[in-house]
Amino acid sequence: MRQGRSRFKQAAPLLLAPALIVLLGVFLLPMLYILLLSFQDKHEQFTFDNYMLFVKDPYYVQILWRTIKLSLYTVAACFLLGYPVAMYMAQASNKMRGFITFLIIAPHLVSVVIRNFGWVIILGEKGLVNNALLKIGMIDKPIRLMYNELGVVIGLTDSLIVYMILAIATSLYQIDGSLYKAAGILGAGKVRTFFTVVVPLTLPGMLAGSTLVFSLSMSSFVTPALMGGTSVKVLPVIAYEKIMTQLNWQVGAALSFLLLASTVALVTLFTKLVETKRYKEVFSS
């Protein structure tokens, strides 16, 4: 047995080698090239001017803030809509749990472009929502639900809520049912049990879901481009326009790395704030 384990440990690096080679060739080397490109001007001379745009031009600061703001809105919407679903899944039977999991995953079998066009049909000026509100007399003229920040948040929430639901549900599955009985014996009602037992124990799932949703929202391109139109510009869209439309690879590369750095910094800060001493044992268990 010991010889078999030692042989497996010796062979483990060889098993990882193909994946590491693919990761190096497909991800790390291109990222390093783009990083190098971000410090060059059009004449391939070293410069910091591409990054100084955020200091000289407040337009890019505004775009970055809008990107962060929409991502935070998306996290909040996914949490408020996803937590009740995760709670129901945790209390449902295995058959019902599997059915709900299929329902929330099924939309992702369709392209995100097709889903966004579906939202155009629903939220457009002549869409289903406006037509229904006009017929029942709640509004006098169509309201704008598309090509603004609200439309982008709706599209991102639709695309990313599945990550929040599954992350929180995973934490809820691991809660021992006897804890609910113990809280009841000690005199805690359902509300107090929820806030003193359920919420602390689901913090790892909430953190994981929030991190996934925030990171994917920050880097999302298709949904903001289709649901926001030309009136809602976010950093991934600006970077795409710099590279593909203006052929300014240097500025586009700098914007991409500023987006990456901002995402990593905010996720790290959020993680440190959540993993406080009060809930440290929850994350270490």
Phi, psi and omega in degrees: 000314180296321178295321179296319179293319180295322178294321179296318178296324179290327182275346183303315178300326178292326178290328179279342186303312180301317180294320179293323178294316178296317179298319180294315184282327186266332186243301189294311182296315175299323179295319178295323178295317179294322177298316177297320181296328182291343178259020179240154171263188183293343178260015178062032175260145181294135181200155173257005186299327181296325178275337179288351177301327180289341177268322185275325187244110180294347179300318182287328175295319178297320179295318179296316179298319178297320179298315179295317182298314180295325178293320178293319176300319180294318177300315180297317180294317179296323180291312182295324180274331186272329183298314177300323178295317179296322177298317179295320179298321181293331182264351183278167176288165181299322180294313179293324179298317177295322179295317179293320177300319177297320182296320183279340178269331185307318179301335181281356172283348178256145180302144179297331178294316180295319179297320180293322176294329174296321176294328176299319179294325183279318189258355182296170181301328177250024182278183185296319183293310181296320179297319179293317180294324178292320183291324181271359174081017180283334179226155179266334179216158182302139176265155185269109179248357182235161177059039173210182183294326178299316179298320179295317180296320178298314180296317180293321178297317178299322183282329193246352184298334181299324180293321179293316182298311184292325179293315180291320180299323179299319177292322180293325179298332186272355179284127179291128181299336180292340179293325177295318179295319180296319178296321178294320179296325181279002174097008180277133175280183182296319181294313180294322177298321180297314185279334182260341181244304187292308184300310179300321182285342178261005179302319177301318177292321177297319179294316180297315179295317180296320179296315179297312183296316181295314181297316180290327177293318181299325183261003184290136180242313188297309184297311176299325181292321183273319184273337180263335180065210181275349184272342181237097180262132175240168189298317177300323179292319179296317178298319178298316181295321179298320184278311189272327183265310183269352181057031178261080185295328184294310179292321178299320178294320179295318178297322180296317181285330173294322176296316179297315180296319179296318180296313180297317182295316182291321178295318179297316179297316180297319180296318179294323180291323181285319183278059178282175181298328183296322184247020182297322181294330180296319183279337180273349183280000000 
